[in-house]
Amino acid sequence: FISSLGAFSMLEFLHALLQRDVKTMLAMLFWGNLVSAFLILTFQLTSRSAGEWRLSGYYALSKICLTMAYFCLFFRGSLPVFLSVNYGNTLLLTGLCLEALSLLSASRGGSRNIYVGVGFTLLCSISVFNIVEALRPEASIRVFTASVCVFAVLIVPCFKMLQAGSKSLFRRIVGVCYAFFVGLLIPRSIYAFIHEVDVHSGFFFQTLTFLTMGLLMVLSLLAYHLPVKENARQPPAKIDMTDALTGLTTRQQFFHAGTPFFSG
């Protein structure tokens, strides 16, 4: 009886912690991503490596997209529907996709096929969301469709972060957090499909999803920064042999190996 009472009290305590205003969390996500973009752009100005500079640009772009997306979500109902719904969710999908791919690139965990595949999935998800929005402009359907589209975009990068053969323990830890976030999208979409909700509704899975996004906002900044600094400790010649984003061999590697660009 005492143990059951303790478990019940713990659930009540957890539920109380999760009772937070969604708009407040959206405001925190807006300011957090804005500050992150500023920090990354500042770091980019001091970078000497072309590959590192390019990677920082993609990551900063993801933060800028997420900043504008949370701005649109925060002012849902005040902004025109096209801006707050179509534009906002398109930016959200793009920002989350770029962020996940930047983390894979920073830890040398991706490949060109993965980037192309995820990019194609992103375009399909954006198209599906906007088509569904045009056919069924309902708040609950909107939350359901957005959850499914985010799941589709992030599932492959999440799997790569969790890949058993990964050499980076920290990347697997980040992958676990991303997996938790992606997993939350399933009950969130089911709940939205059954009940009448919108993006500002404070139901359990909605609140937990946004709290997890706040955690990932901080964790992704560390996950990006640490592998980049580890790569910076390597000899410059070794870093320049491969492109930081695609992992493809650069021109310096051809010169180093004595392979001519033109033959015949």
PyMOL commands that set and color helices and strands:
alter all, ss='L'
color gray80, all
select helices_A, chain A and resi 2-18+22-45+50-74+81-106+112-135+139-161+169-194+204-232+236-239+251-257
alter helices_A, ss='H'
color red, helices_A
deselect
rebuild
show_as cartoon
